[in-house]
Amino acid sequence: MDRKEILYTDLYEAFEPKSQMTLSDEPKKWQVVPYETESFSGNLLISAWSSSTGTLTLDPKLSGWYKIMLIFPDYKASDLYIKLSGDDAFSFRNSPASRADTMSEVFYRCADMTGQSLMITTEGKRERYAHIAGVRFVPMSDEDVKAYKESISDPNNKRMYVCDDMNNHPFRNKMLTPEDWYEVVAMYDNSDVEWISPELFEFDAWYVPSHYSVANNGYTYYDALKKVTQKAHEKGIKIAPCIRMGAWGIGYPYCLDKMGDEFADAHPDMRCVDRNGDITSAMSYAYPEVRRHRIDQLLKMARCGADAVSLAACRGVPFVLFEKPVADEFYSLYGEYPYELPLDDERLNKLHCEIMTRLFRELREALDNEFGKNKVQIHLVGLHTVDANSYVGLDVEKLAGEGVLDAILPHPRRIYEEYDPSFITVGDEPRIDLDKYTEYVKQNSGMAFVDASVFPRPTSKGTLVGPASDEENCRQWAELSKKCGIEAYPDFGMVGGYDGTNEGVRKMAEKAYGWGIEKFSLWNAHTYNTYGLWDMIYGVIGHKDTISEIPAYPYGYEVHRVLSYYGERISRFQPIWGG
């Protein structure tokens, strides 16, 4: 049978049930909007900021394999939850642009459409606009199908490590059943993703408002994690649940929702203390009880079948400062207290690194005792540069050398202490005047938080340390990975030059491979699903040897010029407040 390409643009006729669509602005239904482009016209469907417009189904009555393309209005930003009828869960897609006068046609997936329908929904999803203007089915030849299957099954292409950010995905959806959590995996099915790292709060130790809780309908957070892990393993993806090392509660204004940590609130005597006696909100890993608490949380996650546990250091500092155990141990080593020393003092930093290494040693021992030697890996979402990690007590080379770290995910953020001449004497042995320091921090934080950019960091001795460019930084991580025998997954944003285009992603990947980077990570990765570049980032980026040969389309997007909505003509001036 001669299979032909099919383009659906009249979605009112294509989808069912008609009872869930309206031509007259009825509430809780998908709105039908007539439109025209330079090459086709039709009726799009939009759910305007509602999670109760229902589920619609398109049954194309096809057989065999097809490439599926989706056409989205480029304005306004939306999340369309979509799946095939045989899928475990919905995932979401969107357009890559934000223009009122264009639509983007983006790649969705390749699939055997025999007996399958296409479904869209807003039920239980985040309350945002959701719209779609067209669906295109492009038949695949036997050669196309064979090449596609080989591509998605080749382990050499699995080079992407995707991380959550502050539980963003689950918190923005109504995860009412364990099966709802399959979305965490469904977004990365048939991709170059090797690891998924959902950042999941340990709700036994957190008290949170009901609208944030995932423990609904009689199941627990751990039930959900087990389901996610099982489904990921079925798809050939590994799971590394993650906890923020500095997650000990949430400040204003989120504290109004009663979000906090019971352990931290019960132990105010175990917090990090600044050099002048100021007590911070962070717990100190210098206390064995704090380390044990965090390890117990990670063990609970590992018991859900995880391949690794991950600690995120890229959000929430400090981890250790000048509190009594630190000061006493420093005194026993050097015969003086460290309060007048800058954080980058070699002796103080060495002690901080030793204290943080104890956490990883104790975690390694606990995991080995329960699951067997090195059966569950330990990963670290670290900071931008090698020296930035050591600065906060995380000596990656030391951790790897002791066998207590299996993978490092450098994240494009650096944190360091700023030294103002008003309180520090700069020189071979810098010293801080504590009285002047106390006055200074009343007006200033005294800390620098640097995102994305790379430049040498000033030290307390007036010298500069660290890489001077993205290339130098990436090469340092590649060298450390080989030297220490651990996997390094630099954040894709560390490569620099992301311009939001398909070709831009390709150039970044080629550049990174040339610098010696073998694998990548992405922080807050699920948000990249809202771009039409999904397949280039997740489905192609791991194809190191062939990425330069992969066509920009259909693995990117095409743009269609919109001529009208509701019959209202769109000229070269957008009919909104934009120009």
ChimeraX attribute file (.defattr): number of C-alpha atoms within 10 A of each C-alpha:
attribute: neighborCount
match mode: 1-to-1
recipient: residues
	/A:1	3
	/A:2	4
	/A:3	13
	/A:4	10
	/A:5	11
	/A:6	14
	/A:7	15
	/A:8	21
	/A:9	22
	/A:10	21
	/A:11	20
	/A:12	23
	/A:13	13
	/A:14	18
	/A:15	21
	/A:16	16
	/A:17	14
	/A:18	13
	/A:19	9
	/A:20	17
	/A:21	24
	/A:22	17
	/A:23	12
	/A:24	10
	/A:25	12
	/A:26	11
	/A:27	15
	/A:28	16
	/A:29	23
	/A:30	30
	/A:31	22
	/A:32	23
	/A:33	21
	/A:34	20
	/A:35	21
	/A:36	22
	/A:37	17
	/A:38	11
	/A:39	9
	/A:40	15
	/A:41	19
	/A:42	19
	/A:43	23
	/A:44	24
	/A:45	23
	/A:46	22
	/A:47	27
	/A:48	18
	/A:49	14
	/A:50	21
	/A:51	20
	/A:52	17
	/A:53	20
	/A:54	18
	/A:55	18
	/A:56	20
	/A:57	18
	/A:58	21
	/A:59	16
	/A:60	17
	/A:61	10
	/A:62	17
	/A:63	13
	/A:64	15
	/A:65	19
	/A:66	23
	/A:67	20
	/A:68	21
	/A:69	22
	/A:70	23
	/A:71	27
	/A:72	31
	/A:73	30
	/A:74	24
	/A:75	17
	/A:76	16
	/A:77	20
	/A:78	25
	/A:79	24
	/A:80	26
	/A:81	22
	/A:82	21
	/A:83	20
	/A:84	18
	/A:85	17
	/A:86	11
	/A:87	14
	/A:88	16
	/A:89	19
	/A:90	23
	/A:91	22
	/A:92	23
	/A:93	26
	/A:94	29
	/A:95	30
	/A:96	28
	/A:97	20
	/A:98	14
	/A:99	16
	/A:100	20
	/A:101	22
	/A:102	21
	/A:103	26
	/A:104	26
	/A:105	27
	/A:106	29
	/A:107	24
	/A:108	24
	/A:109	17
	/A:110	20
	/A:111	18
	/A:112	15
	/A:113	23
	/A:114	13
	/A:115	13
	/A:116	18
	/A:117	16
	/A:118	19
	/A:119	19
	/A:120	22
	/A:121	22
	/A:122	24
	/A:123	16
	/A:124	16
	/A:125	21
	/A:126	21
	/A:127	18
	/A:128	17
	/A:129	18
	/A:130	28
	/A:131	28
	/A:132	25
	/A:133	25
	/A:134	25
	/A:135	23
	/A:136	20
	/A:137	21
	/A:138	17
	/A:139	24
	/A:140	20
	/A:141	13
	/A:142	11
	/A:143	8
	/A:144	14
	/A:145	19
	/A:146	11
	/A:147	11
	/A:148	15
	/A:149	12
	/A:150	10
	/A:151	18
	/A:152	19
	/A:153	14
	/A:154	11
	/A:155	14
	/A:156	14
	/A:157	21
	/A:158	25
	/A:159	22
	/A:160	26
	/A:161	27
	/A:162	23
	/A:163	25
	/A:164	22
	/A:165	20
	/A:166	17
	/A:167	16
	/A:168	16
	/A:169	22
	/A:170	22
	/A:171	14
	/A:172	14
	/A:173	19
	/A:174	20
	/A:175	22
	/A:176	17
	/A:177	17
	/A:178	21
	/A:179	14
	/A:180	19
	/A:181	26
	/A:182	24
	/A:183	20
	/A:184	23
	/A:185	23
	/A:186	20
	/A:187	18
	/A:188	24
	/A:189	19
	/A:190	20
	/A:191	26
	/A:192	28
	/A:193	27
	/A:194	22
	/A:195	23
	/A:196	25
	/A:197	24
	/A:198	27
	/A:199	23
	/A:200	20
	/A:201	19
	/A:202	18
	/A:203	16
	/A:204	11
	/A:205	15
	/A:206	18
	/A:207	17
	/A:208	15
	/A:209	11
	/A:210	10
	/A:211	11
	/A:212	17
	/A:213	19
	/A:214	23
	/A:215	18
	/A:216	14
	/A:217	9
	/A:218	8
	/A:219	13
	/A:220	16
	/A:221	18
	/A:222	19
	/A:223	15
	/A:224	22
	/A:225	24
	/A:226	19
	/A:227	17
	/A:228	27
	/A:229	26
	/A:230	20
	/A:231	21
	/A:232	21
	/A:233	15
	/A:234	10
	/A:235	15
	/A:236	17
	/A:237	23
	/A:238	22
	/A:239	29
	/A:240	27
	/A:241	27
	/A:242	27
	/A:243	25
	/A:244	22
	/A:245	22
	/A:246	20
	/A:247	20
	/A:248	21
	/A:249	19
	/A:250	15
	/A:251	12
	/A:252	7
	/A:253	9
	/A:254	11
	/A:255	12
	/A:256	10
	/A:257	15
	/A:258	15
	/A:259	18
	/A:260	19
	/A:261	19
	/A:262	14
	/A:263	15
	/A:264	21
	/A:265	14
	/A:266	9
	/A:267	12
	/A:268	14
	/A:269	14
	/A:270	23
	/A:271	25
	/A:272	27
	/A:273	22
	/A:274	16
	/A:275	21
	/A:276	15
	/A:277	13
	/A:278	12
	/A:279	17
	/A:280	15
	/A:281	21
	/A:282	23
	/A:283	28
	/A:284	28
	/A:285	29
	/A:286	25
	/A:287	20
	/A:288	14
	/A:289	13
	/A:290	19
	/A:291	19
	/A:292	16
	/A:293	14
	/A:294	18
	/A:295	20
	/A:296	14
	/A:297	16
	/A:298	24
	/A:299	18
	/A:300	13
	/A:301	24
	/A:302	23
	/A:303	16
	/A:304	19
	/A:305	19
	/A:306	25
	/A:307	19
	/A:308	24
	/A:309	23
	/A:310	26
	/A:311	22
	/A:312	22
	/A:313	25
	/A:314	23
	/A:315	18
	/A:316	13
	/A:317	20
	/A:318	22
	/A:319	21
	/A:320	25
	/A:321	28
	/A:322	26
	/A:323	22
	/A:324	16
	/A:325	16
	/A:326	24
	/A:327	19
	/A:328	15
	/A:329	15
	/A:330	19
	/A:331	13
	/A:332	11
	/A:333	12
	/A:334	11
	/A:335	10
	/A:336	13
	/A:337	18
	/A:338	22
	/A:339	20
	/A:340	16
	/A:341	21
	/A:342	22
	/A:343	23
	/A:344	18
	/A:345	17
	/A:346	12
	/A:347	15
	/A:348	23
	/A:349	20
	/A:350	16
	/A:351	18
	/A:352	26
	/A:353	22
	/A:354	17
	/A:355	21
	/A:356	21
	/A:357	22
	/A:358	17
	/A:359	21
	/A:360	22
	/A:361	15
	/A:362	16
	/A:363	22
	/A:364	20
	/A:365	15
	/A:366	18
	/A:367	23
	/A:368	15
	/A:369	11
	/A:370	13
	/A:371	13
	/A:372	11
	/A:373	13
	/A:374	16
	/A:375	13
	/A:376	22
	/A:377	20
	/A:378	23
	/A:379	25
	/A:380	24
	/A:381	27
	/A:382	27
	/A:383	28
	/A:384	28
	/A:385	25
	/A:386	21
	/A:387	18
	/A:388	21
	/A:389	21
	/A:390	20
	/A:391	23
	/A:392	25
	/A:393	24
	/A:394	27
	/A:395	22
	/A:396	25
	/A:397	18
	/A:398	16
	/A:399	20
	/A:400	20
	/A:401	14
	/A:402	13
	/A:403	17
	/A:404	23
	/A:405	25
	/A:406	20
	/A:407	21
	/A:408	24
	/A:409	28
	/A:410	29
	/A:411	26
	/A:412	22
	/A:413	20
	/A:414	23
	/A:415	21
	/A:416	18
	/A:417	17
	/A:418	18
	/A:419	20
	/A:420	14
	/A:421	9
	/A:422	12
	/A:423	17
	/A:424	19
	/A:425	16
	/A:426	16
	/A:427	11
	/A:428	9
	/A:429	11
	/A:430	17
	/A:431	19
	/A:432	21
	/A:433	15
	/A:434	17
	/A:435	10
	/A:436	12
	/A:437	20
	/A:438	17
	/A:439	12
	/A:440	15
	/A:441	12
	/A:442	9
	/A:443	8
	/A:444	11
	/A:445	10
	/A:446	14
	/A:447	12
	/A:448	11
	/A:449	10
	/A:450	14
	/A:451	14
	/A:452	15
	/A:453	14
	/A:454	22
	/A:455	15
	/A:456	12
	/A:457	19
	/A:458	15
	/A:459	19
	/A:460	25
	/A:461	17
	/A:462	13
	/A:463	10
	/A:464	13
	/A:465	13
	/A:466	17
	/A:467	19
	/A:468	14
	/A:469	16
	/A:470	21
	/A:471	18
	/A:472	15
	/A:473	22
	/A:474	26
	/A:475	18
	/A:476	18
	/A:477	24
	/A:478	21
	/A:479	15
	/A:480	18
	/A:481	22
	/A:482	11
	/A:483	12
	/A:484	18
	/A:485	16
	/A:486	20
	/A:487	20
	/A:488	25
	/A:489	25
	/A:490	31
	/A:491	25
	/A:492	23
	/A:493	17
	/A:494	28
	/A:495	24
	/A:496	16
	/A:497	11
	/A:498	16
	/A:499	10
	/A:500	13
	/A:501	18
	/A:502	22
	/A:503	17
	/A:504	14
	/A:505	20
	/A:506	21
	/A:507	17
	/A:508	20
	/A:509	26
	/A:510	17
	/A:511	15
	/A:512	23
	/A:513	16
	/A:514	12
	/A:515	19
	/A:516	15
	/A:517	22
	/A:518	19
	/A:519	25
	/A:520	26
	/A:521	27
	/A:522	25
	/A:523	22
	/A:524	17
	/A:525	20
	/A:526	20
	/A:527	16
	/A:528	17
	/A:529	21
	/A:530	18
	/A:531	22
	/A:532	29
	/A:533	26
	/A:534	28
	/A:535	24
	/A:536	28
	/A:537	25
	/A:538	25
	/A:539	23
	/A:540	25
	/A:541	26
	/A:542	25
	/A:543	21
	/A:544	17
	/A:545	11
	/A:546	10
	/A:547	16
	/A:548	15
	/A:549	9
	/A:550	13
	/A:551	12
	/A:552	16
	/A:553	13
	/A:554	18
	/A:555	22
	/A:556	23
	/A:557	25
	/A:558	15
	/A:559	17
	/A:560	20
	/A:561	17
	/A:562	23
	/A:563	20
	/A:564	18
	/A:565	19
	/A:566	11
	/A:567	11
	/A:568	12
	/A:569	15
	/A:570	18
	/A:571	11
	/A:572	9
	/A:573	11
	/A:574	14
	/A:575	13
	/A:576	7
	/A:577	6
	/A:578	8
	/A:579	7
